[in-house]
Amino acid sequence: MTQLEALKQLSMVVADTGDLEAIRRYQPHDATTNPSLILKAFDLPGHQELIDRTLAEVKGEVSDTEARIEQAVDRLSVAIGSEIARIVPGRVSTEVAARLSFDREASIAKAHQLIDLYERAGIGRDKVLIKLASTWEGIRAAEVLEREGIQCNLTLLFSDAQARACFDAGVYLISPFVGRVTDWYKKDTGKDYAPEDDPGVQFVRGVCRYASDYAYDTVVMGASFRTTGQILALAGCNRLTISPQLLEELAAAQGEVERKISDVGEASERLPAMTEAEFRWGHNQDAMANDKLAEGIRRFDADQVSLEERLAERLS
């Protein structure tokens, strides 16, 4: 048995890619996308016909240049997401633009637009997760969307305060990051970490433990892995979203996988929901989380801008 096969018996495996061929090859349950992954998928040979068809539709329907670019990004994300949704048995996550991370109302409106595009493509909302940054405004947007039956994936999650606020809001799924957390600590301390001592692994284990201790229904999905060691150290986490490179390494390695995370014990009485002030103070006290959330939003926005520029060239 390969490690990938063994891991699938303990955790739901999710492909962290927009590459349709990789998704077909590794047969994950779900798939996640973001502007960075859509930008990578832009140059894949198998996507060119889809891109041309999508941009032709936008050119024929939208005349304003700025609106045309925004529509092109949304429609391309949904077009790739729709192809993914037809392959995986579960869901595809599609991201609201990072520049809306601090605008609750605009995030809600963009989520509605994306769901409408999916439904026009024949993909029901039960196959889609709307991906939002784990800012206070993003969490509040998710709270509204969840009540409307639009389920969400809260990403760029680096602090206990972010996780708690998402649990309080009844978010369907959260994506606490591993690799980026560890990157920060390695740079700060100059140390290399074994998987069991890895700060990112320890962070996600803590989030899983909190969800279990207080019996929250929110799905915890470990994300942003750098090594297979980090992945295997979180075996048993609800879901793990993994890049094609690391999926290949797991598929090539033989061996059993030991469960590292399990739901045990009786649920404790839940703590009162966090106020905005408590959230901002708790997150502020974690220097790593502050740095990585801000950096993550900037990086996703930079990739969104690059994608917009590439689409503008193709449209012209």
N, C-alpha and C positions, 0 to 999 in steps of 0.2 A: 504494500500500500504506500502511495506517495504521501508526503506531508500535507499536500493540498487536500487530498481525499480525506485524510485523517482529520484535518482542521475543519473541514465541512461538516463533520459529525458533531463538532462541539460549538461552532459559531457559524452564523450565516455569512457567507463570503460575498463581498460586493466588489465589483470592478471599478477602480478609480481611473476611468478613461472614457474618451469618446470614440475610441477605435473599435469599429464594429467587428473587425476580424478577430481582434483580441478577445472581445466579449464572446464571440462564437466559440473560440478555442477553449476558454477556461470555464465557460458555463456558470457564471456567478448567478446568484439569486436576484440581485439588484445591480444598478450601476449609478455612479455619481458623476456629474460634470460640473465644470466651472469655466469662467472665461479663459483661464490658462489652458485647460484641456481642449476647449473648443478651438482655441488658436492653434494648438498642436495638430488637431484633426483637420484644420483648414488645408494643409498641404498633403494629406493622405490621398493617394490615387483613387481609392474607393469612394471618396466623398465628392469628387469633382462634378459629377452629373447632378448630384443632389444640390450642391452649391449653385450651379448654373441655373437649375430649375427654380430654386428659391429666389435668387436675385432677379430673374426674369419676371416672376410674379410681383415682386416689390416694385420694379421699374414700371410695370404696367398699371399698378394701382395707386402709387404714392408719388406725388409730383414735387412736394417740398423736399429740398435736399437734406436738411437736418432730420426731418421726420423719416425720410427714406432710410438713412443710416441706422437710426434707432430701430425701425421696423426690420431692417435686414438682420441686425444682431438677434433680435427676439425670434424672428422666423427661422433663422438658421439654427439657433439653439433648440428650438422646438422641433425643427425638421430632423436634426440629428437625434434628439431625445425620443422622437416618435419611432425612428428606426430601432433605437435601442429597446424601447418599450415593447416592440413586437418580437424581440429576441428573448429578453429575460422574463422569467415567470413572475417576478416581483415588480419593483418600481424603479423609476429613473428620477434622479434629483436634478432640478434645473434652477439656476441661481438668479436671484434678483441682483441687478447691477450694484456693485460695491459703493458707488457714489451715492446711493440711496440709503446707506447704512444708518444714517442719523435722521431719517425722515420717515416717521411711522406711516403717515397717510400715503405718501408716494410709494412706499414699499407695498402697501396693501393694494393700491391701484395697479402697480406693475404685476403683482401676483395674479390679480383678476385677468389682466391682459394675457398672461402666459397660459393660464388655465383655459381661457377662451380659444386661444390658438391651438392648444392640444385637443380640445373638444371638436374644433373644426376639422382637425386632422384625423378624427375618429378615435382618439385616445382619451378615455375617461379619467376623471380626476383621481380615481382610485388606483391609477397606475403612476401617479406623479407625486413627488414631494417638492414643494417650493423651498428653495434653499436661501436662507437669510443669515447675515452676520449676527453674532450673539452680542450685539449692543443692546442697551436698554430699549431703544426704539425698535430694533429688529425683533426683540422678544415680545414687545407689546403688539407689534404687527402680527406676529405668529399667533398670539393669543386670540386676536380677532378672527384670523383666518381659520384657526382650528374650530371655533364655534360655528363657522360657516360650512364646515365639512371639507375645508382645504387643508390637508395635512402638510406639516413643515419639517424641514431638516435645518437645525440651527448649527452653523459652522463657525470656524474661527473661534473655537471655544478653548480657553487657556486657564480659566480660574474657577475656583470653587463657587465664587459668587455668581458667575455666569451660569454654571450648571444648576445651582439652586434656583435661580430666577426662572430658568427654563422649566424645571420640574414644577414650580409654583404655577406657571402659565399653562400647564397641560400640553406642552409641545409633544408632538408624536415621536420625534427622533432628534438626538443631539450628536454632534461629531467632535468629541474632545480630541485634540491633536497630540500626537506623540513626538514625532520627529522634530517639529519646530520648537517644542518645549526643551527637548534634549539639546538641540543646536544652541539654544541660549545659554544653558548651563555649561556646556562644553566650552563655549567662548568665554564665559564669565570665570570659570574655575580652571580651565586648561586641562581638565580631566577627561579621560575616556571612561565609559560606563559599561559594565557587564549588563546583560538584559535584566537580571533580577534587581539591580541597583539603579537602573535607568530612570532618570527623573520623569520622563514622559510616560513610561510604563507605570510608575508609581502614581502619577497624577490620574491616569485613566482608571487604574484599579480603585483609587479612592472615590472617583465618581460612581463607578459600578457599585461599590460598597454602600455609598450614601443612597443610591436608588433602591438597593435591596433592603437596607435597614428601615427605610420609610415607605416601602411598598409603592413606589411610583411606577406607573405604567410606561413612562417614557422609555423608548428604546435607546440604548447607549451603543454607539458605533465608533470604535477606535479608528482614527484616521491619521494621515501624514506619517507614514512609516519610512524609515531609512534602511532597515535591515529586517531579514526574516527572523532574527533573534527577538526583536521587539514584538513582531507579530505573534510568535509562538509563546512569548511571555504573557500574552493576553488571551490565549486560547480559552474559550468559554464566555468571553464577552459577547453580548447579544449579536452584534455584527462587527465586521472588520472590513474596511474598504481599502483595497490593495492595488497598487500599480501593476501593469502588465509585466514589468521586469521582475518584481518580487513574486508575482504569481508563477512566472516561469521557473524561478529558483525553487519555489515550494513544490512545483510539479515535477521537478527533476530530482528531488531528494526523496529517498526512501526512509521510512521509519514511522514509529508511533508518535503521537502528539499528546502530551500530558495536559489535562485540564488545570488551568491556573485560576479561573474565576468561576464561582458558583453562587447561587442564591441560597443562603443558609440563615437559620434563625427566625425568630418571630419579629414581625414589624413593630417598630417603635412608634409612639405617637408623634405625628408630624409637627415640625416647628411652624410658627406663624409665617405667613408669606412675607418675603422681603419687601421693604419699601424701596423707592428709587434711591433715597439717600443711603440706605444700608448697602444696596447693590453697588453704587458708585464708590462708596468708601471701601467696601470689601475688595472690589476689583483694583482700586487705586493702591491698596496696600501690597499688591503683588507686582513687583517691578517687571518680572518676566512677562506676566500676562498683559500688562500695559504696553510693553514694547512690541510683543508679537501680534497683538490685536491690531494696533495702529499700522505696523508693518504689513500685516496680511491684507488689510483693506487697501493700502496703497499699492501693493503688488497686484492684487486682483484688478484694481482700477487701471493700472498701467497696461495690463494685458487686454483689458476691455478696450482701451484707447487704441492699442496696436491692432486689435481685431477690427475696430471701426475703420481704421486707416486702410487696412487690407481690403475691406468690403467696399470702401469708397473708390479705391482703384479699380476693382472689378466692375462696379456699377458704372464707372465712367468709360 
